[in-house]
């Protein structure tokens, strides 16, 4: 599960550098492992940031864990985020879904190192 605040309509710069390097060098280590993206924003840009994070997962053959809506909350401060009841419900649901999906990554075909 990877989360990012929205900075200038996208992923936080430091996180982007990390993900670029990790997924470039070790993408094969993530094949078939479930993934979920979570974003937080003050107003806008959540959709773009969510999309950017999910692209790392889908290009690496990772099943993406979803929720009832895009996995994000709105708020600039913790109390504002807690007040976003729909966003909090969405995050609780994605956490539960991720818990169900996490044990499944061991079920890939034996001997397979890459995508099917």
PAPAVO-941694 format. One record per atom (N, C-alpha, C, O, CB): residue in three letters; atom name; chain; x, y, z. Coordinates in steps of 0.05 Angstrom, whole numbers. Glycine has a CB too. Example, Ala and Ser with C-alpha at 12.3 -4.5 7.8 and 13.67 -1.06 7.14 Angstrom:
2
PT   zase   koldo   paro        x        y        z
PT    Ala       N      A      264     -114      156
PT    Ala      CA      A      246      -90      156
PT    Ala       C      A      264      -66      156
PT    Ala       O      A      285      -66      169
PT    Ala      CB      A      226      -89      181
PT    Ser       N      A      257      -45      142
PT    Ser      CA      A      273      -21      143
PT    Ser       C      A      258        1      157
PT    Ser       O      A      268       23      161
PT    Ser      CB      A      282      -12      114
This chain:
116
PT   zase   koldo   paro        x        y        z
PT    Unk       N      A       17      -23        0
PT    Unk      CA      A        0        0        0
PT    Unk       C      A       18       25        0
PT    Unk       O      A       36       27       17
PT    Unk      CB      A      -20        0       24
PT    Unk       N      A       13       42      -19
PT    Unk      CA      A       29       66      -21
PT    Unk       C      A       11       91      -20
PT    Unk       O      A      -10       91      -33
PT    Unk      CB      A       46       66      -48
PT    Unk       N      A       19      110       -4
PT    Unk      CA      A        3      134       -2
PT    Unk       C      A       19      159       -8
PT    Unk       O      A       44      159       -5
PT    Unk      CB      A       -9      137       26
PT    Unk       N      A        6      180      -18
PT    Unk      CA      A       19      205      -24
PT    Unk       C      A        0      228      -20
PT    Unk       O      A      -23      227      -27
PT    Unk      CB      A       30      204      -53
PT    Unk       N      A       11      250      -10
PT    Unk      CA      A       -4      275      -12
PT    Unk       C      A       -3      285      -40
PT    Unk       O      A       15      277      -56
PT    Unk      CB      A        7      297        9
PT    Unk       N      A      -21      302      -47
PT    Unk      CA      A      -21      314      -74
PT    Unk       C      A       -4      340      -73
PT    Unk       O      A      -10      358      -58
PT    Unk      CB      A      -50      321      -84
PT    Unk       N      A       16      340      -89
PT    Unk      CA      A       33      364      -92
PT    Unk       C      A       32      373     -121
PT    Unk       O      A       41      358     -139
PT    Unk      CB      A       63      358      -83
PT    Unk       N      A       23      396     -126
PT    Unk      CA      A       21      407     -153
PT    Unk       C      A        7      388     -172
PT    Unk       O      A       16      384     -195
PT    Unk      CB      A       49      414     -164
PT    Unk       N      A      -14      375     -163
PT    Unk      CA      A      -30      357     -180
PT    Unk       C      A      -18      330     -185
PT    Unk       O      A      -27      316     -203
PT    Unk      CB      A      -35      370     -205
PT    Unk       N      A        1      321     -169
PT    Unk      CA      A       13      295     -173
PT    Unk       C      A       26      284     -148
PT    Unk       O      A       23      295     -126
PT    Unk      CB      A       34      297     -195
PT    Unk       N      A       41      263     -151
PT    Unk      CA      A       55      249     -130
PT    Unk       C      A       76      268     -118
PT    Unk       O      A       88      284     -132
PT    Unk      CB      A       68      223     -139
PT    Unk       N      A       81      265      -92
PT    Unk      CA      A      102      280      -79
PT    Unk       C      A      129      273      -92
PT    Unk       O      A      134      250      -98
PT    Unk      CB      A      103      274      -48
PT    Unk       N      A      146      293      -97
PT    Unk      CA      A      170      290     -112
PT    Unk       C      A      189      268     -102
PT    Unk       O      A      199      252     -117
PT    Unk      CB      A      185      315     -113
PT    Unk       N      A      194      268      -76
PT    Unk      CA      A      212      248      -64
PT    Unk       C      A      201      220      -68
PT    Unk       O      A      216      201      -73
PT    Unk      CB      A      215      253      -34
PT    Unk       N      A      175      216      -65
PT    Unk      CA      A      163      190      -68
PT    Unk       C      A      165      181      -98
PT    Unk       O      A      170      158     -103
PT    Unk      CB      A      133      190      -59
PT    Unk       N      A      161      200     -116
PT    Unk      CA      A      163      194     -144
PT    Unk       C      A      191      184     -151
PT    Unk       O      A      194      164     -166
PT    Unk      CB      A      156      218     -162
PT    Unk       N      A      211      198     -141
PT    Unk      CA      A      239      189     -146
PT    Unk       C      A      244      161     -135
PT    Unk       O      A      256      144     -148
PT    Unk      CB      A      259      209     -132
PT    Unk       N      A      234      156     -111
PT    Unk      CA      A      237      129      -99
PT    Unk       C      A      223      108     -116
PT    Unk       O      A      235       88     -123
PT    Unk      CB      A      226      129      -70
PT    Unk       N      A      198      113     -123
PT    Unk      CA      A      183       93     -139
PT    Unk       C      A      195       89     -166
PT    Unk       O      A      197       66     -176
PT    Unk      CB      A      154      102     -142
PT    Unk       N      A      205      110     -179
PT    Unk      CA      A      218      107     -205
PT    Unk       C      A      242       89     -203
PT    Unk       O      A      246       71     -220
PT    Unk      CB      A      227      134     -216
PT    Unk       N      A      258       92     -183
PT    Unk      CA      A      282       77     -179
PT    Unk       C      A      276       48     -172
PT    Unk       O      A      287       29     -183
PT    Unk      CB      A      300       89     -158
PT    Unk       N      A      258       44     -153
PT    Unk      CA      A      251       17     -143
PT    Unk       C      A      238        1     -165
PT    Unk       O      A      245      -22     -170
PT    Unk      CB      A      233       19     -118
PT    Unk       N      A      218       13     -179
PT    Unk      CA      A      204       -2     -199
PT    Unk       C      A      221       -6     -224
PT    Unk       O      A      216      -25     -240
PT    Unk      CB      A      178       11     -207
PT    Unk       N      A      241       11     -229
PT    Unk      CA      A      259        6     -251
PT    Unk       C      A      278      -17     -245
PT    Unk       O      A      283      -34     -262
PT    Unk      CB      A      274       32     -258
PT    Unk       N      A      290      -16     -222
PT    Unk      CA      A      310      -36     -215
PT    Unk       C      A      299      -63     -206
PT    Unk       O      A      311      -84     -212
PT    Unk      CB      A      327      -25     -193
PT    Unk       N      A      276      -63     -192
PT    Unk      CA      A      267      -88     -180
PT    Unk       C      A      238      -94     -186
PT    Unk       O      A      225     -107     -170
PT    Unk      CB      A      270      -86     -150
PT    Unk       N      A      228      -86     -209
PT    Unk      CA      A      200      -90     -216
PT    Unk       C      A      192     -120     -213
PT    Unk       O      A      170     -126     -205
PT    Unk      CB      A      196      -81     -245
PT    Unk       N      A      210     -138     -220
PT    Unk      CA      A      203     -166     -220
PT    Unk       C      A      196     -176     -191
PT    Unk       O      A      182     -196     -188
PT    Unk      CB      A      227     -183     -231
PT    Unk       N      A      206     -163     -171
PT    Unk      CA      A      201     -171     -143
PT    Unk       C      A      172     -165     -136
PT    Unk       O      A      162     -176     -116
PT    Unk      CB      A      219     -157     -124
PT    Unk       N      A      158     -149     -151
PT    Unk      CA      A      131     -141     -145
PT    Unk       C      A      109     -156     -161
PT    Unk       O      A       86     -153     -155
PT    Unk      CB      A      127     -112     -149
PT    Unk       N      A      117     -173     -180
PT    Unk      CA      A       98     -188     -196
PT    Unk       C      A       78     -202     -178
PT    Unk       O      A       86     -216     -159
PT    Unk      CB      A      112     -208     -215
PT    Unk       N      A       52     -199     -183
PT    Unk      CA      A       30     -213     -170
PT    Unk       C      A       25     -205     -141
PT    Unk       O      A        8     -217     -128
PT    Unk      CB      A       35     -243     -171
PT    Unk       N      A       40     -186     -131
PT    Unk      CA      A       35     -177     -104
PT    Unk       C      A       13     -155     -104
PT    Unk       O      A       15     -136     -120
PT    Unk      CB      A       61     -166      -90
PT    Unk       N      A       -8     -158      -88
PT    Unk      CA      A      -29     -138      -89
PT    Unk       C      A      -19     -111      -80
PT    Unk       O      A       -1     -108      -63
PT    Unk      CB      A      -52     -147      -71
PT    Unk       N      A      -31      -90      -91
PT    Unk      CA      A      -23      -63      -85
PT    Unk       C      A      -48      -45      -83
PT    Unk       O      A      -69      -50      -95
PT    Unk      CB      A       -4      -52     -107
PT    Unk       N      A      -45      -24      -67
PT    Unk      CA      A      -66       -4      -65
PT    Unk       C      A      -54       23      -62
PT    Unk       O      A      -34       27      -48
PT    Unk      CB      A      -85      -10      -41
PT    Unk       N      A      -65       43      -76
PT    Unk      CA      A      -56       70      -74
PT    Unk       C      A      -76       86      -57
PT    Unk       O      A     -100       81      -58
PT    Unk      CB      A      -54       83     -102
PT    Unk       N      A      -65      104      -41
PT    Unk      CA      A      -81      121      -24
PT    Unk       C      A      -70      150      -27
PT    Unk       O      A      -46      154      -26
PT    Unk      CB      A      -80      112        7
PT    Unk       N      A      -89      169      -30
PT    Unk      CA      A      -80      197      -34
PT    Unk       C      A      -95      215      -14
PT    Unk       O      A     -117      208       -5
PT    Unk      CB      A      -84      206      -62
PT    Unk       N      A      -83      237       -9
PT    Unk      CA      A      -96      258        7
PT    Unk       C      A      -91      285       -6
PT    Unk       O      A      -69      291      -15
PT    Unk      CB      A      -86      258       37
PT    Unk       N      A     -111      301       -7
PT    Unk      CA      A     -108      327      -20
PT    Unk       C      A     -125      348       -5
PT    Unk       O      A     -144      342       10
PT    Unk      CB      A     -117      326      -49
PT    Unk       N      A     -117      373       -9
PT    Unk      CA      A     -132      395        3
PT    Unk       C      A     -157      401      -13
PT    Unk       O      A     -179      404       -2
PT    Unk      CB      A     -115      420        5
PT    Unk       N      A     -155      402      -40
PT    Unk      CA      A     -178      407      -57
PT    Unk       C      A     -178      389      -81
PT    Unk       O      A     -196      372      -83
PT    Unk      CB      A     -177      436      -66
PT    Unk       N      A     -159      392      -99
PT    Unk      CA      A     -160      377     -124
PT    Unk       C      A     -134      362     -129
PT    Unk       O      A     -114      365     -115
PT    Unk      CB      A     -166      395     -147
PT    Unk       N      A     -134      347     -151
PT    Unk      CA      A     -110      332     -159
PT    Unk       C      A     -109      304     -150
PT    Unk       O      A      -91      289     -157
PT    Unk      CB      A      -86      346     -149
PT    Unk       N      A     -129      295     -134
PT    Unk      CA      A     -129      268     -123
PT    Unk       C      A     -131      247     -146
PT    Unk       O      A     -117      227     -145
PT    Unk      CB      A     -152      264     -104
PT    Unk       N      A     -147      252     -166
PT    Unk      CA      A     -150      233     -187
PT    Unk       C      A     -125      228     -203
PT    Unk       O      A     -118      205     -209
PT    Unk      CB      A     -172      242     -206
PT    Unk       N      A     -111      249     -209
PT    Unk      CA      A      -85      247     -224
PT    Unk       C      A      -64      233     -207
PT    Unk       O      A      -50      215     -217
PT    Unk      CB      A      -75      275     -232
PT    Unk       N      A      -63      239     -182
PT    Unk      CA      A      -43      227     -164
PT    Unk       C      A      -49      197     -160
PT    Unk       O      A      -31      180     -161
PT    Unk      CB      A      -43      241     -136
PT    Unk       N      A      -75      190     -157
PT    Unk      CA      A      -84      163     -155
PT    Unk       C      A      -76      147     -180
PT    Unk       O      A      -66      125     -178
PT    Unk      CB      A     -114      162     -150
PT    Unk       N      A      -81      159     -203
PT    Unk      CA      A      -74      147     -229
PT    Unk       C      A      -44      142     -231
PT    Unk       O      A      -35      121     -240
PT    Unk      CB      A      -84      164     -252
PT    Unk       N      A      -28      162     -223
PT    Unk      CA      A        1      159     -225
PT    Unk       C      A       11      136     -208
PT    Unk       O      A       27      120     -217
PT    Unk      CB      A       15      185     -216
PT    Unk       N      A        1      134     -184
PT    Unk      CA      A        9      112     -166
PT    Unk       C      A        1       85     -178
PT    Unk       O      A       17       66     -178
PT    Unk      CB      A       -3      115     -138
PT    Unk       N      A      -23       83     -188
PT    Unk      CA      A      -33       57     -198
PT    Unk       C      A      -17       48     -223
PT    Unk       O      A      -16       24     -229
PT    Unk      CB      A      -62       60     -205
PT    Unk       N      A       -6       67     -238
PT    Unk      CA      A        9       59     -262
PT    Unk       C      A       34       43     -254
PT    Unk       O      A       42       25     -269
PT    Unk      CB      A       17       84     -278
PT    Unk       N      A       46       49     -232
PT    Unk      CA      A       69       33     -223
PT    Unk       C      A       61        4     -219
PT    Unk       O      A       75      -14     -226
PT    Unk      CB      A       82       45     -197
PT    Unk       N      A       37        1     -207
PT    Unk      CA      A       27      -26     -201
PT    Unk       C      A       19      -41     -226
PT    Unk       O      A       27      -64     -229
PT    Unk      CB      A        3      -24     -182
PT    Unk       N      A        4      -28     -243
PT    Unk      CA      A       -6      -43     -266
PT    Unk       C      A       17      -50     -286
PT    Unk       O      A       15      -71     -299
PT    Unk      CB      A      -27      -27     -281
PT    Unk       N      A       37      -34     -288
PT    Unk      CA      A       59      -41     -307
PT    Unk       C      A       77      -63     -295
PT    Unk       O      A       94      -74     -309
PT    Unk      CB      A       76      -15     -312
PT    Unk       N      A       73      -69     -269
PT    Unk      CA      A       89      -90     -256
PT    Unk       C      A       72     -115     -251
PT    Unk       O      A       80     -131     -233
PT    Unk      CB      A      100      -79     -230
PT    Unk       N      A       50     -119     -265
PT    Unk      CA      A       33     -143     -261
PT    Unk       C      A       23     -146     -233
PT    Unk       O      A       22     -169     -223
PT    Unk      CB      A       48     -167     -270
PT    Unk       N      A       17     -124     -220
PT    Unk      CA      A        7     -126     -192
PT    Unk       C      A      -23     -122     -192
PT    Unk       O      A      -33     -103     -204
PT    Unk      CB      A       21     -104     -174
PT    Unk       N      A      -38     -140     -180
PT    Unk      CA      A      -67     -135     -178
PT    Unk       C      A      -73     -111     -160
PT    Unk       O      A      -61     -109     -138
PT    Unk      CB      A      -82     -160     -167
PT    Unk       N      A      -90      -93     -170
PT    Unk      CA      A      -95      -68     -155
PT    Unk       C      A     -120      -72     -138
PT    Unk       O      A     -141      -80     -148
PT    Unk      CB      A      -99      -44     -175
PT    Unk       N      A     -118      -67     -112
PT    Unk      CA      A     -139      -70      -93
PT    Unk       C      A     -156      -44      -94
PT    Unk       O      A     -145      -22      -92
PT    Unk      CB      A     -129      -76      -64
PT    Unk       N      A     -182      -47      -97
PT    Unk      CA      A     -199      -24     -100
PT    Unk       C      A     -217      -21      -76
PT    Unk       O      A     -217      -37      -57
PT    Unk      CB      A     -216      -26     -126
PT    Unk       N      A     -234        0      -77
PT    Unk      CA      A     -253        6      -56
PT    Unk       C      A     -279       14      -70
PT    Unk       O      A     -284        7      -92
PT    Unk      CB      A     -242       28      -37
PT    Unk       N      A     -295       29      -56
PT    Unk      CA      A     -321       38      -67
PT    Unk       C      A     -318       63      -84
PT    Unk       O      A     -336       71      -98
PT    Unk      CB      A     -341       43      -45
PT    Unk       N      A     -295       76      -82
PT    Unk      CA      A     -289      100      -97
PT    Unk       C      A     -259      103      -98
PT    Unk       O      A     -245       85      -89
PT    Unk      CB      A     -303      125      -83
PT    Unk       N      A     -249      124     -110
PT    Unk      CA      A     -220      128     -110
PT    Unk       C      A     -210      130      -81
PT    Unk       O      A     -223      143      -64
PT    Unk      CB      A     -212      154     -126
PT    Unk       N      A     -187      118      -75
PT    Unk      CA      A     -177      115      -48
PT    Unk       C      A     -164      142      -40
PT    Unk       O      A     -140      145      -42
PT    Unk      CB      A     -157       92      -46
PT    Unk       N      A     -180      160      -30
PT    Unk      CA      A     -169      185      -22
PT    Unk       C      A     -186      200       -2
PT    Unk       O      A     -210      194        1
PT    Unk      CB      A     -165      203      -46
PT    Unk       N      A     -174      218       12
PT    Unk      CA      A     -188      235       31
PT    Unk       C      A     -181      264       25
PT    Unk       O      A     -161      270       12
PT    Unk      CB      A     -180      228       60
PT    Unk       N      A     -198      282       34
PT    Unk      CA      A     -194      310       30
PT    Unk       C      A     -189      324       57
PT    Unk       O      A     -202      318       77
PT    Unk      CB      A     -218      324       16
PT    Unk       N      A     -170      341       58
PT    Unk      CA      A     -164      356       82
PT    Unk       C      A     -135      365       83
PT    Unk       O      A     -117      351       74
PT    Unk      CB      A     -170      339      107
PT    Unk       N      A     -131      388       94
PT    Unk      CA      A     -104      399       97
PT    Unk       C      A      -91      392      124
PT    Unk       O      A      -67      392      127
PT    Unk      CB      A     -105      429       93
PT    Unk       N      A     -108      386      144
PT    Unk      CA      A      -99      380      171
PT    Unk       C      A     -114      354      180
PT    Unk       O      A     -135      347      169
PT    Unk      CB      A     -105      403      190
PT    Unk       N      A     -102      340      199
PT    Unk      CA      A     -114      315      208
PT    Unk       C      A     -144      317      215
PT    Unk       O      A     -160      299      209
PT    Unk      CB      A      -99      304      232
PT    Unk       N      A     -152      338      229
PT    Unk      CA      A     -180      341      236
PT    Unk       C      A     -198      345      212
PT    Unk       O      A     -221      336      212
PT    Unk      CB      A     -184      365      255
PT    Unk       N      A     -188      357      190
PT    Unk      CA      A     -203      359      166
PT    Unk       C      A     -206      332      152
PT    Unk       O      A     -227      326      141
PT    Unk      CB      A     -190      380      147
PT    Unk       N      A     -185      317      153
PT    Unk      CA      A     -186      290      141
PT    Unk       C      A     -206      273      156
PT    Unk       O      A     -222      259      144
PT    Unk      CB      A     -158      277      141
PT    Unk       N      A     -206      274      183
PT    Unk      CA      A     -225      258      198
PT    Unk       C      A     -253      267      193
PT    Unk       O      A     -272      251      196
PT    Unk      CB      A     -219      261      228
PT    Unk       N      A     -257      292      186
PT    Unk      CA      A     -284      302      180
PT    Unk       C      A     -294      293      152
PT    Unk       O      A     -318      295      147
PT    Unk      CB      A     -285      332      181
PT    Unk       N      A     -277      283      135
PT    Unk      CA      A     -285      273      109
PT    Unk       C      A     -295      244      113
PT    Unk       O      A     -280      225      109
PT    Unk      CB      A     -261      273       89
PT    Unk       N      A     -321      242      120
PT    Unk      CA      A     -332      216      127
PT    Unk       C      A     -332      196      104
PT    Unk       O      A     -327      172      107
PT    Unk      CB      A     -360      219      138
PT    Unk       N      A     -338      206       80
PT    Unk      CA      A     -338      188       57
PT    Unk       C      A     -310      178       51
PT    Unk       O      A     -306      155       45
PT    Unk      CB      A     -350      203       32
PT    Unk       N      A     -290      196       52
PT    Unk      CA      A     -263      188       48
PT    Unk       C      A     -253      168       68
PT    Unk       O      A     -239      149       61
PT    Unk      CB      A     -245      213       48
PT    Unk       N      A     -260      173       93
PT    Unk      CA      A     -252      154      114
PT    Unk       C      A     -264      127      110
PT    Unk       O      A     -251      106      115
PT    Unk      CB      A     -259      165      142
PT    Unk       N      A     -290      126      102
PT    Unk      CA      A     -303      101       97
PT    Unk       C      A     -289       86       73
PT    Unk       O      A     -285       62       74
PT    Unk      CB      A     -333      105       90
PT    Unk       N      A     -282      101       53
PT    Unk      CA      A     -268       90       30
PT    Unk       C      A     -241       77       38
PT    Unk       O      A     -234       55       29
PT    Unk      CB      A     -263      111        9
PT    Unk       N      A     -226       91       56
PT    Unk      CA      A     -201       81       65
PT    Unk       C      A     -204       56       83
PT    Unk       O      A     -188       37       82
PT    Unk      CB      A     -185      102       80
PT    Unk       N      A     -225       56       99
PT    Unk      CA      A     -230       32      116
PT    Unk       C      A     -236        8       98
PT    Unk       O      A     -226      -14      103
PT    Unk      CB      A     -253       37      135
PT    Unk       N      A     -252       13       77
PT    Unk      CA      A     -259       -9       59
PT    Unk       C      A     -234      -19       44
PT    Unk       O      A     -231      -43       41
PT    Unk      CB      A     -280        0       39
PT    Unk       N      A     -217       -1       33
PT    Unk      CA      A     -194      -10       19
PT    Unk       C      A     -175      -25       38
PT    Unk       O      A     -162      -44       29
PT    Unk      CB      A     -179       14        5
PT    Unk       N      A     -173      -17       63
PT    Unk      CA      A     -157      -32       82
PT    Unk       C      A     -167      -60       86
PT    Unk       O      A     -151      -79       87
PT    Unk      CB      A     -156      -17      109
PT    Unk       N      A     -193      -63       88
PT    Unk      CA      A     -205      -90       91
PT    Unk       C      A     -201     -107       66
PT    Unk       O      A     -194     -130       67
PT    Unk      CB      A     -235      -87       96
PT    Unk       N      A     -205      -94       42
PT    Unk      CA      A     -200     -109       17
PT    Unk       C      A     -171     -117       14
PT    Unk       O      A     -166     -139        5
PT    Unk      CB      A     -209      -91       -7
PT    Unk       N      A     -153     -100       22
PT    Unk      CA      A     -125     -107       20
PT    Unk       C      A     -118     -130       39
PT    Unk       O      A     -103     -148       32
PT    Unk      CB      A     -107      -82       28
PT    Unk       N      A     -130     -130       62
PT    Unk      CA      A     -126     -153       81
PT    Unk       C      A     -135     -179       69
PT    Unk       O      A     -123     -200       74
PT    Unk      CB      A     -141     -147      107
PT    Unk       N      A     -156     -178       53
PT    Unk      CA      A     -166     -203       40
PT    Unk       C      A     -148     -211       17
PT    Unk       O      A     -144     -235       12
PT    Unk      CB      A     -194     -199       30
PT    Unk       N      A     -137     -191        3
PT    Unk      CA      A     -121     -197      -21
PT    Unk       C      A      -92     -204      -15
PT    Unk       O      A      -79     -219      -30
PT    Unk      CB      A     -121     -174      -40
PT    Unk       N      A      -81     -194        7
PT    Unk      CA      A      -52     -198       13
PT    Unk       C      A      -44     -227       13
PT    Unk       O      A      -23     -234        2
PT    Unk      CB      A      -46     -186       39
PT    Unk       N      A      -59     -246       25
PT    Unk      CA      A      -50     -274       25
PT    Unk       C      A      -50     -287       -3
PT    Unk       O      A      -38     -308       -6
PT    Unk      CB      A      -67     -290       43
PT    Unk       N      A      -63     -275      -22
PT    Unk      CA      A      -66     -287      -48
PT    Unk       C      A      -41     -286      -65
PT    Unk       O      A      -39     -301      -85
PT    Unk      CB      A      -88     -275      -63
PT    Unk       N      A      -22     -269      -58
PT    Unk      CA      A        2     -266      -75
PT    Unk       C      A       19     -291      -76
PT    Unk       O      A       36     -294      -94
PT    Unk      CB      A       18     -243      -66
PT    Unk       N      A       16     -309      -58
PT    Unk      CA      A       31     -334      -58
PT    Unk       C      A       19     -355      -77
PT    Unk       O      A       30     -377      -80
PT    Unk      CB      A       33     -346      -30
PT    Unk       N      A       -3     -349      -89
PT    Unk      CA      A      -17     -369     -106
PT    Unk       C      A       -9     -367     -135
PT    Unk       O      A      -22     -381     -152
PT    Unk      CB      A      -46     -365     -103
PT    Unk       N      A       11     -352     -142
PT    Unk      CA      A       19     -351     -171
PT    Unk       C      A       31     -378     -178
PT    Unk       O      A       40     -393     -161
PT    Unk      CB      A       39     -328     -176
PT    Unk       N      A       30     -384     -204
PT    Unk      CA      A       41     -410     -213
PT    Unk       C      A       70     -414     -205
PT    Unk       O      A       86     -396     -207
PT    Unk      CB      A       38     -413     -243
PT    Unk       N      A       77     -437     -196
PT    Unk      CA      A      104     -444     -187
PT    Unk       C      A      124     -441     -211
PT    Unk       O      A      117     -448     -233
PT    Unk      CB      A      106     -472     -176
PT    Unk       N      A      147     -431     -205
PT    Unk      CA      A      167     -428     -226
PT    Unk       C      A      164     -403     -243
PT    Unk       O      A      182     -398     -259
PT    Unk      CB      A      166     -452     -243
PT    Unk       N      A      143     -388     -240
PT    Unk      CA      A      138     -364     -256
PT    Unk       C      A      153     -341     -243
PT    Unk       O      A      150     -336     -219
PT    Unk      CB      A      108     -358     -259
PT    Unk       N      A      167     -327     -259
PT    Unk      CA      A      182     -303     -249
PT    Unk       C      A      170     -278     -260
PT    Unk       O      A      174     -256     -249
PT    Unk      CB      A      211     -305     -256
PT    Unk       N      A      156     -279     -282
PT    Unk      CA      A      146     -255     -295
PT    Unk       C      A      116     -257     -299
PT    Unk       O      A      103     -275     -288
PT    Unk      CB      A      159     -251     -321
PT    Unk       N      A      105     -239     -314
PT    Unk      CA      A       76     -240     -320
PT    Unk       C      A       68     -265     -333
PT    Unk       O      A       84     -279     -346
PT    Unk      CB      A       68     -216     -337
PT    Unk       N      A       43     -272     -331
PT    Unk      CA      A       32     -296     -344
PT    Unk       C      A       34     -294     -374
PT    Unk       O      A       26     -312     -388
PT    Unk      CB      A        3     -301     -335
